[in-house]
């Protein structure tokens, strides 16, 4: 388990969710010894924190990209507008 804790930060979102599902399944099916329960709950809490961080980071990246694209579109539209000169 010490090795698992060390690698939690290196897990992908999908790996973390898969592990959370495994832990939940073990607990729901009663496969977990009471002595191991607290360790699994602690591991699950770390994985949830990791998933939240990854979701937040992804949201920030999407927001930054969207804002950049909107700025570029606005700038491009301004460049394409004809000058405000009389038609003569």
Secondary structure as the mmCIF struct_conf table of DSSP 4:
data_model
#
loop_
_struct_conf.conf_type_id
_struct_conf.id
_struct_conf.beg_label_comp_id
_struct_conf.beg_label_asym_id
_struct_conf.beg_label_seq_id
_struct_conf.end_label_comp_id
_struct_conf.end_label_asym_id
_struct_conf.end_label_seq_id
HELX_RH_AL_P HELX_RH_AL_P1 UNK A 2 UNK A 7
HELX_RH_3T_P HELX_RH_3T_P1 UNK A 8 UNK A 10
HELX_RH_AL_P HELX_RH_AL_P2 UNK A 13 UNK A 28
TURN_TY1_P TURN_TY1_P1 UNK A 29 UNK A 30
BEND BEND1 UNK A 32 UNK A 32
HELX_RH_AL_P HELX_RH_AL_P3 UNK A 34 UNK A 80
BEND BEND2 UNK A 81 UNK A 81
HELX_LH_PP_P HELX_LH_PP_P1 UNK A 82 UNK A 83
BEND BEND3 UNK A 84 UNK A 84
#
